[in-house]
Structures are given as structure tokens and as C-alpha cells.
Amino acid sequence: MIGRRRRAVRRTSDGFVLDLDVDEVHLLRRLIGEVRQLVTGASPDDPKLARLFPPAYTDDDGSESEYRRLMHDELVTSRATAIDTVETTLAASETSKNRVVFDAAGLEALATSLNSVRLVLGTLLGITDEDDEPDHDVPEVALYHFLSWMLDGVVEALMTGG
């Protein structure tokens, strides 16, 4: 239908289905892989990670340092585990005619992974919590909107059961 966007996720008897073309699947695999490398290999102080791992204690350096010491590895592991789940599902989809099927746990992992990519990209684009709209016209802005659309569809599917 003209002027109407397709839904990002739909529920079928197989599970939650994303109808993505081959290029979209490759793009997601690349972006999620790049975020994995960043999350698992970059310094915790890397500015690109600022929105992925925001401070828990903004006015107490000692408490913040202790929080990071105790929680950083767990936070990295949870993001990496979500990425593993999504990468496995996306890799399996390459032979299934552009259908990517997730179960509920996989869809939650996709939400986490998409959000991670959006947060890093938003940081690179200078998007803040107060201003969720990029103020410049570069190809990455279209990518940001695509990821936002996908994440919105995933969250909607999780909340309503598809």
C-alpha cells in the first residue's frame, strides 16, 4: 500500500518473523558485529560507549568506580550474549528466503542488540537524550531511522505478543 510502511515484525505460527532482504540482513550482521567488537574490545572509557554504559552515580566518583568494577564485566557479557543469539539467528536466515524467525527470547536479544547499535550510532551522530532527532543530513541518519523503526516494531511485538 502506498504511503504505508510494512511492519518490522509479525507473529506467525513459526514465531516472530522479520521480513528482511538480503542486504538488510547483511547490514544488521555487520553492525551488530561491529558493536560486539566495540563492547568486548574497547576501553570502558571509550566515548562511543558512553550511552551503552552510562554512569550509575553521576555525583559520586568513588561509588561510580566501585559500580563499574563490580558490574562492567556482567554488562559486557549480557550484551555479548544477546549479540550471539541474534548473530546465530541471522546466519541461519540466509538460507530461508529473507525470513528471519525469532522465538520470544531471541526477539528480546534482538531488542537489546538493536538498542546497542542505536546507542552507539546516536553517540557518533551527537544525539542526546533531550534531542532524539539528528540535526544533520548524512547517510547514517537514515540508518538511525531504520534501526529505530525496527526496534519500535520489536518492542511492540514483545509487548503485544506480535
N, C-alpha and C positions, 0 to 999 in steps of 0.2 A: 504494500500500500504506500503510495507516495506521501512523503512527509511524516511517516510513522517509522520509528526505529524498531528494529527487531529486539526481542527480549534477549538479555545476556544469558539467562539460564532458564531452562524449563524442566519440569518434572515429568519423567516418563516411568514406565514400569521397570526400566533398567537402572534408574537413579536420577541424579541431577545432570542434565545434558547441556553442554556448551556447544553450539554450532559455530565452530571457528574454521576459517580457511587455513590452508597450509602455512601461508605467510604469517598469519596471526599466531598460530601455534609455535612456529619458529621464533617469532618475536618474543612471546612470553617465555619460552625456554631460555632465550639469550638473556633477557632482562633479569629473570629470576636467578639464573646462574651468576650474573654479574653481582647481584645483591648478595648471594651466598659468599662469593669471594671477598666482598667488602666486609660483610658481617664477621666472617671467620678469620680474615687475614689482616684487616686494618687495625690500626691503633684505636683503642676505645675513645681516644681524644680526637679522632679524625672528624672534622667539621661535617662531613657528609652523613655521619651517624647521629648527629645532634637530635634529630626528630625521632629516630628509631629508638634511641636510648636516652630519653630526656632525664634531667635531674629529678630526683625524688625530693631532695632537700635543697631548695634554692638559696636559703639564707643561713645554712649551717654546713660549712665545708667539711668539718670532721664527720658529721653524720652522713653526708653525701659520699665521702671517701669510703666509709665503712659499708654503706649500702652497695656501692659499686664493687667493692672487694667481695662481698657476700653473694651478690645477685648477678653480676655480669656474665659469668660462665653459663648460668642457668638460662638467662635471657637469650644468649647466643645459641645455646643448644636447642631451645624451643623454636626459634626462628629457623635454624638449620633443619630441624626435624620436619617442620611444615614444608619447607622447600623440597626436601627429599620426597615427601608424599606427592607433591604437585609434579615434580620432575618425572617421577615414575609413571604417573597417570598420563602426563602429556606425551611421554615417549611411547607409551602403549597405544595412544590415539593415532599415531602417524599411519597406522595401517587400517584405520576404521572409518574411512570416508569422512574426515573432518568432524567426526563426533567425538567429543571428549566427555566421558561419563565419570562422574564422581559419586561416591557414597556421601553420607552426611559428614563423616569425619574428614573425608577428602575435601569436601566443599569448605569446611572450616579452615583447613590448611590452605586452601586457595585464597580465602579471605585474608588470612594472615600474610601470605606471600604477596598478594596484590597490594595490600596496605604497605608492606615494607618497600616495595618498588615505588609506590606513590610518594611515600615519605622521603625517600632518598631523592627522587626526581624533583619533588616540591622544594626540597632544600637547595638543590642545584639551581632551580628557577627563581629562588628567593621568595617563595610563597610562605607566608606566616599563618599562624592560627587565626589572626584577626582578619587577614585578607586571603581567602581561599581561591582567588582568581588571579592568574598570572597577568601582568600588565605589559607583556611584550609578545610579539608575534614571531615565534620561532617554531620549527617542526616539533620540538619537544613539548610544546603546549598542546598540540593535537594528540600526542602520545599520552600526556597527563589526562586529557579529557577522555580518551579511550579507556584508560585504566580506571578512571573514576566511574565511568558508565558500567564497566564490568564489575567493579567492586559493589556498586549500588545494586546490581542485579543479583550478585551472590548473597549479599546481606538480606535482600528482600526474600530470596528463596529460602534462606536459613530461618528467617522469622516466620514465614507463612507455610513452610513445607513445600514450596515450589508452586 
